[in-house]
Amino acid sequence: MDNLIRIIKNPDENSIQRLTKRVLLNNEGLIEKVKKVLSEVKRNGNKALKEYTKQFDGVVIDNILVSNKELEEAESLIDPSLKEAIQLAQSNITKFHTSQITEEKVIETTEGVNCWRKSVAIEKVGLYIPGGSAPLFSTILMLGIPSKLAGCKEIVLCTPPNKEGKINPVILYTASLVGVTKIFKVGGAQAIAAMAFGTETIPNVYKILGPGNQFVTKAKELVQQEGVAIDMPAGPSEVLVIADETGNAEYIAADLLSQAEHGQDSQAVLVTVDENIAKNVAEEVKKQLDQLPRKDIANKAIENSFVLVLKNYTDCLDFSNKYAPEHLIIASENPEKFVEGIVNAGSVFLGNYSCESAGDYASGTNHTLPTNGFAKNYSGVSLDSFVKKITFQKVTKRGIKNIGNAIELMASAEGLEAHKNAITVRLKDIENV
C-alpha cells in the first residue's frame, strides 16, 4: 500500500541541507498586521483588547479579569482523576526544577578580591497559553511551577476565551494550582501587547513566555524591541526519531503522530539505517492515523514529514545535529551508545519506553523547548528562565593593591585614562595612609 510519509534513501549533501530546513507557512503581511495590533493596544488599552476579542474570538467580554468565583467554579468541574494526574505531573516537575536551584558560591580570585553570583527572580512575568482546539493546561505547569520556585512576585496569565466568553475549567484549575496571580481572558497578539505595555487592567511584565500561533510568535519577537524579554524564538513543533533495528515500529509511529497532531505545520522525522524499520513505521503511521480524532491535522503534518534511510548511525547523528530537533527520541534497546554524539536537541528521550508524551506531561522535564533549528543555540525553559544572574565583587585595600597595577596598564593600553585614574587615586590614597 502507498505510504503517507515519504521514505528518502541516502540523499546527497544538497538534499540533506534542504531536509534540515523547516516548512514555512506563507506569512505575507504578517509583520504589518501584528504591528497594527501592538500599536492599537499600546494606544487604547482595554478598549482595543475588547475590540480584538470580539473580532478574533467572536465574543464580547465585559470583564477580562477572571474572578475568584470563576476559579472556584472551575475546580468543581474537573474530574477527580484528572486532578490527580495534574497533581502527579506537578510533583515531578517541581522535583526536577527544584534541583536546578543553585547555592551562591564566593570565589576569592586574588587575595582581597571576592566574586560571586546571585540568582534574583524576574519580578513580573507573563505566561501565554493558547486556546484553539486543545486546552494546553500542561504548559501552565511547565511555566508556572518554575516561575513560582524562582520567586517571581507577579505571574500574569493570558489565554483567549471561547465563544461563551469563558476559559476552559482545566486551564483555570491548573493556573490556580501553580500560583498564577492574575488570569485574563485575552488571546493572540493583543495579549502579548497587553503584557508588554500594560493596560488599565493588565500589568506590564518584564518577560513573556509561552507558545502560540504565528501572530503570537511575531508579536513576541517585536515587543523585544520595547525592552521586554521572551523565552525563545518559536516555530512549529517537531520531533526527530533515530531508530536502530531494536526500535518498535508501532511505538515510533505513535510518537511521530503524537507530534503531527499538534498542527498542520508540525514535522515528524524518522532517521534510521534499517530499511525494514523505515517500511514498517511508514505502514504503522498509515494504520494509526485513521484512528485519530485529529487525523485531518495530523495528515497535513505527515505530508511535511519524512523517513530518512542513511548508511550508518554516524550519519544519522550528523543529520540530527544539523536538524537540531525540539524533541529527539532514540528508539533503541541500547540508547546510551548514541548519547555522546548528541550535540543539538531541545530534549532527548532515551529508549523505547521514553516517549515524547512523557516529557510533554509528567516526567518532570520542561516541554517549552527551542524549535525551528534553534536548539543549536537555545535551551528549553528552566528555572534559569525566570531569574537574572547578578554578579557581585568585593575588593579590599589588599585586593586593589594586588590587581591595581594590572588594571592601570590595561586601561592605558585601551586609551581609557578615566578608568586608569579610578585605580590610581585609590592606590595613592592607600600609600598615603
N, C-alpha and C positions, 0 to 999 in steps of 0.2 A: 504494500500500500504506500501511497505517496506520503512523505513526511511533511509536517507543517513547519518544522525547523530546518534550516539549511545545514547540510554537512559539507564542510570545506576541508579538503585534504592537502596537506603540505603546500600551502601558498608561498609565493615568493615574497621577498622582503617588502616590496612596494605594497603588496596586498596586506601583509601583516600591519604595516603602518596605517592603511585605510581602516582595517578592522579594529584598531585601538581607538579610533575616533568615534564619538557618540553620535547618535542620530539626533539632529536638532529640529525642533518644530519651527515653522515659519513664524517669526515674531516681528514682522514688519510693522512699524509704527508703535511698537510696544513701549519704547522709552518715552515718547511724547505723551502717550496715554497715561503712563504712570506718573510722569512729571506733573501732568494736569491735576491728577488726584492729590498728589502731595501738596501742590500749591493751594488747592481749594481747602484742604483740611487745615493747613497752616494758617490760612486767612480766616476761615469761617468756623473752625472748631466743630462743635456738636451738630450744628446746622448742616454742615457738609456731610458729616457721618450719617445722619439720618436720611439725607437725600440719596447718598450712595447705597445705603442699606435697602431703601425702597427700590432703587434702580436695579441692583445686582442680586439681592436676596428676595425681592418680591414681598416685602413686609414693612409695615410702618411700626417703628419702635418709639415708644414714648420715653421709657427709662432704659438707657443702655447698660446701667449697672445692675448686675444680678443681685437680688435681695437675699437676706438671710432666710426668708420664708421659702424662696425658690430652692435654696440649698437644702433645707430641711425636707422639703417635699421630694427632692431628687433622691436623697438617701433612702427614703421609704419605698422607692420604685425599683431599687436594684435587687436582683435576685441574690439571696444569701450566698449561693455557691460562687457567683461571680465576685462578690465582695471578698470571699476567702481567697479566690485566685489572685485578685488585685493585691491583697494584703501579703500573700506569699511573694509575689513579684516585688512589692515594696520592701520586704525584709531582705531579699537577696541583693537588690540594687543598693539599698542602704549599706549593707555589709561591704560590698565591693568599693563603693565610693568613700566610705569611712576610712578604708585602708589607704586612701590617697592623701589623707591629712598628714602633713609633714611637720616635724619639730624644727623650731629655729635653732640653727647651729652657728655659734660665734667662732669665727676663724681669725686667729692672730696672724696676719700676713707678714708682718715685721714686728719686732719688739715695739710696743706702744701704738700699734695700728690694729684695731679690731674691726672686722667687717661681718655683717650678717644680712640675711634676707627674711622679710616677714610677709606672710600671706595676709592680705586685707580684703575683705569681701567688697565686691561692687555693690554700692548701696541700693541702687534701684535697677531691677532687670525686668524685661518684658518677654513673655512667652507667647508665641503664636501657635495656635492649634487649628489646623484646617477643619472645615466642615465637610461638605460633599457626601458621598455615598457611604463612607466608613468613618465612624467617630474614633479618632486616633487618641483615645484616652491613655494608651500606653506611653505616648510621647510626653504626657504630663508627668508621669513617673520619672521618665528619663531626664527631664529638665527641672522639675520641681524639687525632687529629692536632693540633687547636688547643690541647687541654689539655697536650699534651707540649711544643709550641712555647712555650706560656706559661710553662712551668716548674713546673707542679703537681707536688708531691713524691709524692702518693699518688693514684692513679687506680683507683678501685674500679668493677667492672662487675657488675651483677646481671642475670640472664636465666633464665627458667624452664626446667626440664628437661623432656624428653619422657617418654613412658610407661616407657622403659627407664632413666630416671634419668640420661640423657646430654644433652649440649649439642651442637647441630649443629656438625660439624667446622669449617665455614667461619666460624662465629662465633668459635670458639676461635683459629683461624689468624689472623683479622683482628685480634682483640684483642691477640694476642701480637705481631703485626707492628707495631702502632702504639705499643706500650709500656705497655699496661694492666698495673698492678702486681698486682692480685688479681681473680680471677673467681669468682663464686659462683652456685650452682645454686638461685636463688631468684627467683620472679616475683611479679607482682601488687602489690597494696597492701602486702603484707607485706614485699616487697623495699624499697619506699620507706621503710617504718617502720624496717627494719633499718639502712639507710644514714643515716637521720635520727638515730636514738637509739643505734645501735651494739648489738651483741650480744657473746657470748663469742668469736665468730669474725669477725664483720663489723665493721670500724671505722666509727665515725660520721664523716660528712663534713660539709663546710660548704656545699656546693651540690650539687643534684641536677639532672641534665639528661637529656632523652630522652623519646621518645613512649610512649604506652601507651593502654589502653582507659579507659573512664570511671572505673573503680576506681583505676587508677594516677593518672589526672589529678586526681581528687578527693583522693587521698592526698597528692599533691604540693602541692596548694593548702593542705591542712590542716597539713602539717608546717612551713609558713612561720610559723605561729603559735608554733612551738617554736624559732624562730631560725635555721631552715635556709633558704637561698635556693634558688630554682628558676630554670630558664631563662626560662620564659614561660608564661602561661596557654595551655592547649591545647584543641583541639577536633578534629572530623573533618577529614580532608584535603580540599583543594578546588583547583579550577583555574577561571580565567575566561579566555576567549579573545576578543580583539577582532579581527575579520577584515574586511578590505575585499575588493573584487572580485578582487584578485590572490592571495587566500588559496587554499590547496589543500584541497578538501573531504575528500579521503582522509586527508591529514595531520592535519587538525583533528579528524576523528572518532577517529583513533588517539590523539590527545592527550587527548580527553575520556574515552575508555575507559581509558587508562592511569591516569587519576585514579580512575575509577569502580571499578576492580578492587581498590583499597585496602580498601574496606569498604562495607557497605550504607548507612552514614550519610555517605559521601563525596558531594560535589556537584561537578558539571561544568557550566559555563555558557558558552554562546556568545553574544556580542553583536555585531550587525552592522547595516548599513543595507541590505544586499543580500539580497533575498528568495531569489534563486537559490542563493546560498551557504547560507542557512538551510535550504532544502529539500534541497539536495544533501548537506549534512552530516548531516541527520536520516536520510536514506536510507543513508548510509555507516555511521552508528552501528548501524543495524539489521543491516546486512550483516556488519560486522566483529564484532559482539557474539557471533554464533553460533559464531565460530571460537575463542573464548576458553576456556581451561580453567576460569577463574574466572567464567564467564558468569553464574552464578546470583547471585554477589555483585555483579558489575557491573550486572546488570539491575535489582537493587533500588536501586542508587545512581542509575541513569539515571532511575528513577521520581521521584527527588527533584530531578532536574536540569531544565534548560530552555534553549531558544534564544530570544533576545530580539531582535526586529527594531525598531530605532528610526529616527527621522527623519534624523539626521545623526551624524557622528562626535564632535562635541562632546558630544552626549547620551550616546554610548557611553562616552566617557571619564568623564563625570559619574557614570554608573551604576557604572562600575568603581571609582571613588574612594569612592563610598558603600558599595559592597560590600566593598572593601578585601581583595582575594583573597590567599591564601597564595602562589599561583603566577599570574602574569599573562603570557599569551602574546600577542604582537602578530603575527598571521598576515597578513603583507603583504610585498610586494617592496620597499616603502619604509617600513619601520617607524619610521625616525627622525622622521617627521612627527608621531608620537604621543608621543614621549618627553617633551617639555616639559610635556604635560598630565597626566602620571602623578604622582600625589601619594601614594596609599596602595596599597602592594603589598609582599608579602614578598620575592619575587624575580621579575625580569622577563626574559622570553625574547623576543629581537627577531629577527623574520624567519622565513621558512617552514622554515628548517633548524634553528632553535633550539628544539628540543622540550624539554619539561619533563624527560624522561628524562635528557637531558644533564646538567642541574643536579642531578638526583637521584643521579647516579653519578660522573661523571668530568670535567665541565667545569672544576671547581675551586672553584666557589661552594659554600656550605653549604646543605644541604637541610632543616636543622632551622629551621623558619620559623613566624611567627605565623599562626594560623588564626582562624576564627570572628569575623572583623572586627577582630582585634587588630593587624592591620597598620596601623591608624590611629595606633597609639601604641607599638608594639613593633618592634624589629628582629629579624632572624634571628640565629642563633648565629654568633659570630665569635671572633677571638682575645680581644676585649674581654670575652666571656662568662666567661673563665677568669682574669681579673685584677681587682684593685682599683686604682683610680687614687688614689694618696695625694698630697695637696698638701703642699709644703714652703714655708716662708718663712724668710729670714734677714734680721733687721733690725739694722743697726749703730747706733752713737750718732748718727751723722749722719742715718740714716734715721728714728729715733724722734723726733728734733728736727723733721724735715720733716713728719711726719704726726701728731705727738703732739697738737698743739693741736686739730686737726680731730677726733681721736678723743675728746678730753676734752669738746668741745662736743656731739658726737653722743651720748656716754654720758649726759651730764647731761640732754639732751633726752628720753632714754628713761627717766630716773629710775634709772639703774644706777650709783650712786656708787662701788661697789667696782670696776667696770670703769674708771671715770674715774681712780680712785686708783692703779690698776696703771700708768697712764701718768704720773700726777703725781709719784709717788715716783721714777720713773726720770729725769724731766726735772729735778727738784730736785737729784738726785744728780749729773747731768751739769753743772748750773750751778755746783755747789759744787766741782767739780774745778779 
